Amino acid sequence: MLSCKTDDDCVPKTCCHATECTLSDRAPVCDKARCGKKRDKTLDHGGKCVCTDGTCRAFTAKLPRGIREMGRDPF
């Protein structure tokens, strides 16, 4: 696959704390990955991969300040 057509064609580029996306046929093998605590500005907190003009892009979300400081994860 050279380009995406739908969001389903896109996946996180790395197993842990991804900030970029890639095509699903280039997905990393993550079955043995051990990731640490979730981080802001990554796909960990409700972010997602989207297909825009044939390119996979990451849409990351930053947690609201109060929730982040209390250690609560709304996702």
Secondary structure, DSSP 8 states (H G I E B T S, - for coil): --S-SSGGGEEESSSSS---EEEGGG----TT----S--TTSTTSS-EEEEETTEEEEE-----HHHHHHT----
